Amino acid sequence: MNINQLETLLTISKTMSFRKAGEILNLTQPAVSAQIKSLEEEFGSILIDRNQPVTLTDSGRIFLEHAEKILRTVNDLKQRLDDLNHTPQGHIHIGTTTSIAMQILPRVLSYFQDQFPLIKTTIHSMTSSQIMHSVENGQVDIGIAYLFEKNPALETSVLYYDTFELIVSSQHPLSRFSHLSMEKLRNIPFIMLSPETAGRRFVDQVFKTLNIMPNIIMELSSSEEVKRMVELNLGVAVISKLSVLSELRHGSLKMLKVNELDITHPVGVVYKSGRYLNSAMQQFLSDLKGMPETQFLGSE
């Protein structure tokens, strides 16, 4: 068994095709087939069902779990050796929410990549709960998320504070108000974020505390989708204040003050306790923690 064979199996699992895997790995299709056949013979088990589309067998899925761990260990070793040169370099996988990815990271990464061109970043968009889970199991290196959940396996550091606010279209009947109570929203059509998001869980808790059953007409997975529906005047929504700065500035949306929502929520960086931090991660964390709050809250 060698590392190339494991990388080939991983690529096939993602592409579900020997041909596409070969194109990505710059190998001929017979070479890809030979690597997989060699693995199967060595371990005495069929790893891939070659019917179309190509899929992993039960043995293949178990094998892949261990292959991914081995590849992460090898990459970690390579990075430790590279770090001996004391030049920040490497590849960082960052998990964050869609709104943070669109509103915050462009400013942060623009500066960071100008200063450290040898450090590459990949952004994975997911909910705050998924971020915590992905950081803990090693699928992403660093998370930037709402810090609602405590986990002793994770290190966290607050970067800034956000709020969730009620937004309406500039054409909505409620737009003439500047201040409302949640009670006034009892029968208003609501466009909601999906239940697993941090913002939705907060709003659900507020409604539950006040014994109000909201009139939910639509659920969407990202703040961007929610904003577009609200702009079309299909309903009102509660989302991150920072995610609507541009629309508020251009007048397509209006933000109404609601006392029951007036709670600040910490947004911070998350990484696994006790894990090896390569030079790229150390530099990114150092710069991120050292940035003033205005760097995150500033207008686009």
Secondary structure, 3 states (H helix, E strand, C coil): CCHHHHHHHHHHHHHCCHHHHHHHHCCCHHHHHHHHHHHHHHHCCCCEECCCCCEECHHHHHHHHHHHHHHHHHHHHHHHHHHCCCCCCEEEEEEECHHHHHHCHHHHHHHHHHHCCCEEEEEEECCHHHHHHHHHCCCCCEEEEECCCCCCCEEEEEEEEECEEEEEECCCHHHHCCEECHHHHCCCEEEEECCCCHHHHHHHHHHHHCCCCCEEEEEECCHHHHHHHHHCCCCEEEEEHHHHHHHHHHCCEEEEEEHHHCCCEEEEEEEECCCCCCHHHHHHHHHHHHCCHHHHHCCC
